[in-house]
Amino acid sequence: MTAHSPQTDFAKIRLELAPPVARLTLANPPVNVIDFPMMDELVAALEQVEQRPDISIIVLAGSERAFSVGVDVKAHTPDKVPEMLGKFHSVIRSLLATRKLTIAAVRGNCLGGGAELALVCDLVYTSTAATWGFPEITLACFPPVAAVALSAVVGQKRAADLVLTGRTFKGDEAAAMGLANAAIADVEAEVQKAIVRASKLSRAALVMAKKAFYAWDAIHLDKGLARAEKIYIDELMASEDAKEGIQAFIEKRPPVWKGK
């Protein structure tokens, strides 16, 4: 395999290695729904990249239409939720644990689990026209990763607004609140600038800087995410409204809430 040749053993993502950069592109059209196969492939790709000493930067991207609209709603049913959370949070933990600098390039829709993927990247560049949101609450669910990690990025009140209302917002607001480093028209150009800057730095120093920078957050995130998973599985999935919210979405009808 040459330095620029893409991996061919993935169906839902593309991995291109051009040292010092690994470009990981979500490729599940039309809107990059994160299903079980994609979760498995993301973990496998991140493990592969982690073993490459010549790679120091990971760029995570989607398509012009969608970075990702999030985890497959059909995977939110009570019988599938434990596996779904286990697999998706394995992806999140892989992104958090990598020694590489991670850069999210966001265009189009960036919702739910897709927004959580971007949230845990080191740097985020979004198009001004991108649509962001954590809409899980509108299905009587909640986003576990955002519930635990979002406050540290945008502040508690802003995080509460996003998690507890499920409203969508544009890329410029994402940047204004600190969810993205910049909102620009040409995302790829901004990503390339970041790559050039990072490529001039010591890879060893970047590894140690990341380890120190996230040391405090890592302690709380591990505990918080485990607690959020337990609430989701043991309590949320036992509620009638959560089951109704998912079923209503699948059946494309308004939900009828019972408040229990």
Number of C-alpha atoms within 10 A of each C-alpha: 7 7 11 12 11 17 13 10 11 17 12 21 22 21 25 18 21 16 17 18 22 25 20 22 20 25 22 19 13 11 20 26 23 23 19 17 13 23 22 16 20 28 20 15 20 20 14 11 24 18 9 14 11 15 20 26 24 29 23 21 23 26 20 13 17 26 32 32 25 25 22 14 16 14 18 22 17 19 11 11 17 18 14 21 18 13 20 23 21 16 21 22 15 18 23 19 15 19 22 26 21 23 22 26 24 33 27 23 27 31 26 25 27 24 25 23 24 28 20 22 20 17 19 26 27 33 24 21 17 25 24 30 24 28 23 23 18 18 22 20 20 21 22 25 24 24 20 19 22 22 15 11 16 18 13 14 10 14 21 16 11 21 25 17 15 21 15 14 16 19 26 21 17 24 20 13 14 14 23 26 15 21 23 18 15 13 19 17 12 18 19 12 11 15 19 11 10 16 16 8 11 10 20 10 10 16 16 11 13 17 15 11 11 13 11 10 12 15 10 12 17 12 11 17 18 15 13 17 20 14 14 21 15 13 11 19 20 14 16 14 20 27 19 19 24 23 19 15 15 11 10 9 10 12 19 10 13 9 9 9
